[in-house]
Amino acid sequence: MPKNKGKGGKNRKNGKNEGEDDEKRELVLKEEGQEYAQVKQMLRNGWCEAMCIDGTKRLCHIRGKMQKKVWIATGDIVLVGLREYQDDKADVIHKYMADEARSLQKLGQLPAGIVKDDLVCCACHGCLDFDDEDFDGI
């Protein structure tokens, strides 16, 4: 029997982009007609709801090149291209990794507090502090 070379089916997709996440990328800054945004909610069929830095909530379409290769989640910082004919819609152009978002914040491109830090814990995430005094009456 002939040996399977692994060129058919889903095998050709596996291992294609291995090792690309660790290397440093060039920092992409916004240009005219683009804006930074934070993803608030993921919707169906490549759409998401994002809050732009200018204070406008927009429906954003994730371009086809990014849909299966770059996974976007709630809270991620993205670069969106604004549409001239529709102000309430935009297109996701680029997703920033956490270290890139911190670099943008240091450069003054992003306002303070928008970048989520994994080490910082606040009461809104469900972390609570209990004192011994709270349990004395039980």
C-alpha positions as CSV (number, residue, x, y, z in Angstrom):
1,M,0.0,0.0,0.0
2,P,1.2,3.5,-0.7
3,K,2.4,5.6,2.3
4,N,0.2,8.5,3.4
5,K,2.1,11.7,2.8
6,G,-0.4,13.8,4.8
7,K,-1.2,16.3,2.0
8,G,-5.0,15.8,2.0
9,G,-7.7,16.7,4.5
10,K,-7.0,18.7,7.6
11,N,-3.5,17.5,8.0
12,R,-2.1,20.2,5.7
13,K,-3.4,22.9,8.0
14,N,-1.7,21.6,11.2
15,G,1.6,23.0,12.2
16,K,1.6,25.8,9.6
17,N,2.1,28.7,11.9
18,E,4.1,27.1,14.6
19,G,6.5,29.3,16.5
20,E,5.2,32.6,15.1
21,D,3.7,33.8,18.4
22,D,7.0,34.1,20.2
23,E,8.8,36.4,17.8
24,K,8.5,40.2,18.1
25,R,6.3,42.0,15.6
26,E,6.6,45.5,14.4
27,L,4.2,47.8,16.3
28,V,1.4,49.0,14.0
29,L,0.2,52.5,14.8
30,K,-3.1,54.0,13.6
31,E,-3.3,56.1,10.5
32,E,-5.9,58.4,9.2
33,G,-9.3,56.7,9.0
34,Q,-8.3,54.1,11.6
35,E,-9.0,53.9,15.4
36,Y,-8.1,51.8,18.4
37,A,-11.0,49.8,20.0
38,Q,-11.6,47.3,22.7
39,V,-13.8,44.3,21.9
40,K,-16.9,44.3,24.2
41,Q,-18.8,41.3,22.8
42,M,-18.3,38.7,20.2
43,L,-21.2,38.2,17.8
44,R,-21.8,35.6,15.1
45,N,-20.4,35.2,11.6
46,G,-17.2,37.3,12.1
47,W,-18.8,40.3,13.7
48,C,-18.0,41.8,17.1
49,E,-19.2,44.8,19.1
50,A,-16.3,47.2,20.1
51,M,-15.9,50.4,22.0
52,C,-13.6,52.8,20.1
53,I,-11.3,55.2,21.9
54,D,-13.3,58.1,20.6
55,G,-16.2,56.9,22.7
56,T,-18.3,55.4,19.9
57,K,-19.7,51.8,20.1
58,R,-19.3,50.2,16.7
59,L,-20.2,46.9,15.0
60,C,-17.0,45.6,13.6
61,H,-16.5,43.0,10.9
62,I,-13.5,40.7,11.2
63,R,-11.9,40.4,7.8
64,G,-11.7,37.0,6.2
65,K,-7.9,36.8,6.4
66,M,-8.1,37.0,10.2
67,Q,-11.2,34.9,10.9
68,K,-9.6,31.5,11.3
69,K,-6.0,32.5,11.9
70,V,-6.2,35.3,14.5
71,W,-8.6,34.5,17.4
72,I,-10.2,37.6,18.9
73,A,-11.8,37.5,22.3
74,T,-13.7,39.9,24.6
75,G,-11.4,42.5,26.0
76,D,-8.8,42.4,23.2
77,I,-7.4,45.7,21.8
78,V,-7.8,45.9,18.0
79,L,-7.2,48.4,15.3
80,V,-10.3,49.1,13.2
81,G,-10.7,50.8,9.9
82,L,-13.5,53.3,9.9
83,R,-16.0,53.4,7.1
84,E,-16.7,56.7,5.4
85,Y,-20.3,55.8,4.5
86,Q,-21.3,54.1,7.8
87,D,-20.2,55.6,11.1
88,D,-21.6,52.9,13.2
89,K,-19.7,50.1,11.5
90,A,-16.0,49.4,11.1
91,D,-13.6,46.6,10.0
92,V,-11.0,44.9,12.2
93,I,-7.6,45.3,10.7
94,H,-5.2,44.2,13.4
95,K,-5.2,42.6,16.8
96,Y,-2.7,43.7,19.4
97,M,-1.1,41.2,21.8
98,A,-0.9,42.2,25.5
99,D,2.7,43.5,25.3
100,E,1.9,45.5,22.2
101,A,-1.1,47.1,23.9
102,R,1.1,48.0,26.9
103,S,3.6,49.6,24.5
104,L,0.8,51.6,22.9
105,Q,-0.2,52.8,26.4
106,K,3.3,53.9,27.2
107,L,3.5,55.8,23.9
108,G,0.2,57.6,24.8
109,Q,-1.8,56.1,22.0
110,L,-4.2,54.3,24.4
111,P,-5.7,55.9,27.6
112,A,-4.7,54.5,31.0
113,G,-6.8,51.7,32.3
114,I,-8.0,50.2,29.0
115,V,-5.4,47.5,28.9
116,K,-6.3,44.6,31.1
117,D,-3.5,43.3,33.2
118,D,-3.5,39.7,34.3
119,L,-1.8,40.5,37.6
120,V,-4.2,43.2,38.7
121,C,-7.3,41.9,40.5
122,C,-10.3,44.0,41.4
123,A,-13.7,43.5,43.0
124,C,-15.5,43.6,39.7
125,H,-13.9,40.3,38.7
126,G,-15.4,38.5,41.7
127,C,-12.4,38.6,44.1
128,L,-13.5,39.4,47.6
129,D,-11.5,40.0,50.8
130,F,-13.0,38.6,54.0
131,D,-11.9,39.6,57.5
132,D,-12.2,37.5,60.6
133,E,-14.8,39.9,61.9
134,D,-17.2,38.9,59.2
135,F,-17.5,35.4,60.6
136,D,-17.8,36.2,64.3
137,G,-21.5,36.4,64.2
138,I,-22.0,33.0,62.5
